[in-house]
Amino acid sequence: MSLSPMTFPDGHVGWRAHDHATVRAVLSNNRFSIRPDLMHNPFGPGSPGDAPPSPPGAFTDHDPPDHTRYRSRLTGQFTVRRMRLLAERLEAITAEHLDELAAQGSPADLVEHFAVPVPGLMICELLGVPYERRTEFQQDAMLLTGASGAEAGEAEAMFAAFGRLQQFMLEMVAAKRAHPTDDLLSDLVNSESADSDAALSDDEMATMGMALLGGGLDTTTNMLSLGTLELLRDQARVDAMLANPDAAVEELLRYISLTPATARTALEDVEIDGVLVRKGDTVLVELGSANHDPARYADPDVLDLARGPGRSGPVGHLAFGHGIHQCIGQHLARIELKIAFPGLFTRFPKLRLAVPEDELPHRASLVIGGLERMPVAWD
């Protein structure tokens, strides 16, 4: 294990964790905080106290005990039954949008007609967004999550969309209490006892819904586009995906490492493999580097869609993080990818890029990469 010193944009001398073992050690240690208001920002200007405390319900940005209180309510909602029902819906949604892609005619934009709407509709299914309001919900959700690097006017539109989505979620919480349906938000709302000291407020439940939206929409959209790009580079990769989607998706998740890094701040002095991290020090935790650690994976920079166990046991990639903040929706994300990729290449076996790869517009983001557009063609 190793930690390397690093100077942050605000001048703070902190640390970076970049090998597999060290990344796991930091992420599994509850003496490190995820709170943005305690953090020296590794991605741009920002010191502790610059960011406001995260609002109640934003479970991805809270430490225990608040994080435990929120996450425990959600863990039981990702049941085997719900995942099975969502898989059935996903197969139908995938088929519908492959039909839509075909109807556009070759060439067409894979991002607009497939990578964006499929995860968007799955979030609608998960939260129980009424059909008549799904268009407005998806439009605001994509405006919000796709606004990285936006200019001033677009940033204003993003904040307006955020406000509308917050109000939408509050309306959803009230509607699910009055008329429950078979979805996660209904179960969350109606499992609460209003007279309990630990009961969640409407604001907290609405914010939890927003956190699920943010965690499950943008990431899966970009994984679909970037994963398709990797598969299109070699027909053998397409064949491997069709032959064994489970193994192929896990290797794509490891190789692409869509969220390349996160950060943690020491709540007290912590020793990691002989290195003393002082209270208040921030550690840049490099998930992408850990997923390409040669001590963990043979030929880590090779995309091997039939990859077996690593040198020190099962592959165990960190694309979904590790520890108490490991992605709560990872099982749904896997289901989406394992259905969408084979569905795409079964329907369009001769799929190819319609423009040179170096002309594909990438999103201007330091946190989650992706493509703004992906023109594809087929015979």
Buried (B, 14 or more C-beta within 10 A) or exposed (E): BBBEEBEBEBEBEBBBBBBBBBBBBBBEBEBBBBBBBBBBBBEEEBBBEEBEEBBBBBBBBBBEEBBEBBBEBBEEBBEEEBBEBBBEBBBEBBEEBBEBBBEEEBBBBBBBBBBBBBBBBBBBBBBBBEEEEBEEBBEBBBBBBBBBEBEEEEEEBBEEBBEBBBEBBBEBBEBBBEEBEEBBBBBBBEEBEEEEEEEBEBBBBBBBBBBBBBBBBBBBBBBBBBBBBBBBEEEEBBBBBBEBBEBBBBBBBBBBBBBBBBBBBBBEEBEBEEBEBEEBBBBBBBBBBBBBBEEBBEEBEEBBBEBEEBEEEEBBBBBBBBBBBEBBBBBBBBBBBBBBBBBBBEBBEEBEBBBEEEEBEEBEBEEBBBBBBBBBBBE
